[in-house]
């Protein structure tokens, strides 16, 4: 049995666990939860202003980087499109500075998945957009993440005996146009298509393709040389994710420019199919390592102690901030059906 067959054959026995959760996942929450301040504290922590950049790619497309997942854009004389929306502050910067917009309405905003660092700016774009589109699972996943965040805040307040409740997070702005496996839209002299490759990073990830520019936005289907977020409650399935990356490399032209949701600084947020295959191989190594540890009798608690995966130095992270323990926990739960 080859590596791909191993990964897919074991998939039928493991639950997706869309509603299961564990404090040991170590995942980035869909909506950021601030730590509660001491009851008598009057100190206000100021976030540094975001460093933002518009970078053209080709044929009226480009990327915007700020705070959160990378935004993709199309700005031609005939059409405007936005892929992902980051957070309200940087969404406002993107909307105000979008090259060539000139006050026009945006034809479509599309969310690659439900996480807050990709959809938190939806409300900012909503008044300026004709539609916000997403894969059909996204609204339910947004709502579930929002409810989990509220419950976590309430639990934290109880545990800390907070005199004043932590303010509730803002409700998400949901897409108003949903599709299933695929969708196409003509945008002037460009054609935008979206495709769902099955559960991967979440249960509703899509790839968005500007067909004539030959540019593909993958959202968080690729973390370029970074330990990924493995959101089991949001539908993450590592073995399907590996298969999806293989399908993506077969679906789009080898000379396409790929946009990634996140990337280590020295590797960036755009690249080629080679980056997808590196990430596929990392996820494969993650699952195989976890499977070997399970077969060796290691417990979940023992397995997730590892903070860097040997043999993958490009992914290495500080022990205190590494997401690898959460990745290992997600792999363990998937392999054991937890």
HELIX and SHEET records of a PDB file:
HELIX    1   1 UNK A    3  UNK A    9  1                                   7    
HELIX    2   2 UNK A   10  UNK A   13  5                                   4    
HELIX    3   3 UNK A   23  UNK A   25  5                                   3    
HELIX    4   4 UNK A   88  UNK A   97  1                                  10    
HELIX    5   5 UNK A  116  UNK A  119  1                                   4    
HELIX    6   6 UNK A  122  UNK A  126  1                                   5    
HELIX    7   7 UNK A  138  UNK A  159  1                                  22    
HELIX    8   8 UNK A  219  UNK A  221  5                                   3    
HELIX    9   9 UNK A  238  UNK A  251  1                                  14    
HELIX   10  10 UNK A  273  UNK A  295  1                                  23    
HELIX   11  11 UNK A  300  UNK A  303  1                                   4    
HELIX   12  12 UNK A  313  UNK A  315  5                                   3    
HELIX   13  13 UNK A  324  UNK A  336  1                                  13    
SHEET    1   A 7 UNK A  53  UNK A  56  0                                        
SHEET    2   A 7 UNK A  61  UNK A  65 -1                                        
SHEET    3   A 7 UNK A  71  UNK A  75 -1                                        
SHEET    4   A 7 UNK A  80  UNK A  83 -1                                        
SHEET    5   A 7 UNK A 108  UNK A 110  1                                        
SHEET    6   A 7 UNK A 132  UNK A 135  1                                        
SHEET    7   A 7 UNK A 177  UNK A 179  1                                        
SHEET    1   B 6 UNK A 182  UNK A 187  0                                        
SHEET    2   B 6 UNK A 190  UNK A 196 -1                                        
SHEET    3   B 6 UNK A 206  UNK A 210 -1                                        
SHEET    4   B 6 UNK A 215  UNK A 217 -1                                        
SHEET    5   B 6 UNK A 257  UNK A 259  1                                        
SHEET    6   B 6 UNK A 270  UNK A 271 -1                                        
SHEET    1   C 2 UNK A 223  UNK A 224  0                                        
SHEET    2   C 2 UNK A 262  UNK A 263  1                                        
END                                                                             
